Structures are given as C-alpha cells and as structure tokens.
C-alpha cells in the first residue's frame, strides 16, 4: 500500500462521517470512535506492507494503539481484513469480523455485528460483503456467504445463504423481503 492509497482510504472513511476539512478530521479522530478505529486499522495495514525499519517501528506502535482501541470499544476487526474505502461504524461496539472476511466499499457496520467463519458443511468459509451494504445491529453473517451490492441486512438477522444485490434481508434465518436495498441507509458515498 502506498502513502497516497492510505490517504485516499482515510479521506473516504472521513467523508462518510461528514466534512473533510482538517478541523473535521481532528474532530472525527477525537470524537468518532468508529473513524478512530478505522484510521488506526488502516495505519497498521500500511505499516505492515513495508519492510524498512521505520515502518516496522510504526507497525509496532500502531498495533499497540489498535489493541488498546480493540479493548476500549469492543471491536475485533483485524488490520489484515480486506476492507474497501468508505467504512462507516457509527456505534462500534461488539463488532467481530474474521480476518479472512472481505468487506466492500461504502459499507455500514452497526453494533454487535458478526462476520464469522463456518468451518464445515456446504457454506464452509468466510463472508464476502459487496459495495454499499448496510448491516443492522446484531446481524450475523456466517460462512462462505456473498452479500450482493446495495443490500440491507436487518437487525438481529442471521444470514447463512447468498443475498442477491439490492435486497432487504430480515429474520432468522435471513430471507429476502424486498428489493429496495440499502437506499437511505448508506449515505455520503460520492467522494
């Protein structure tokens, strides 16, 4: 990852929270726990992608910072997870994401979301979340499930099967009830 790519990711994440001025950046870093966690997570990924001594020292320091935030906010979203630009976590608490899961661009993760592994059966593997997906509070997405672009996963929904694009999924087990998608839930994506 280059420095420019890191800046682009930080900018896209910040844009999802509001203005992108230097003052807004400092406010988001201080007052938005979701942005702070994403900022440090991306810093760790950047530092790990370089092998020189200065970046190794940055990796050690940023991993310690991320570990502190992980315990403070109750978020387990590893820096090795592939996460697209524009990540939005409004209330980051209880979020657990497997390191092999993939999260697309402009996704919203609510509190108590789990993106976990199924280690046996026909869905053995890790979830892949498309672009522009809203995942409601308490939702669980388990196994080699693909959630299509612009979909909305309802609160406390358990998803164990693929979700087509532009779907609204609710219930246990999750079932498609509409093709309205995430319209109105995922905002500020035109960075």
KACOR-V637531 format. One record per helix or strand of 2 or more residues. SS is the DSSP state (H for helix, E for strand). FROM is the first residue (numbers start at 1). TO is the last residue. If there is no record, write none. Layout:
SS_FROM_TO, SS_FROM_TO
This chain:
H_3_17, H_22_31, H_33_48, H_53_73, E_76_77, E_82_83, E_96_97, E_102_103, E_108_109, E_114_116, E_128_129, E_134_135, E_140_142, E_146_147, E_152_153, E_158_159, E_168_170, E_175_178
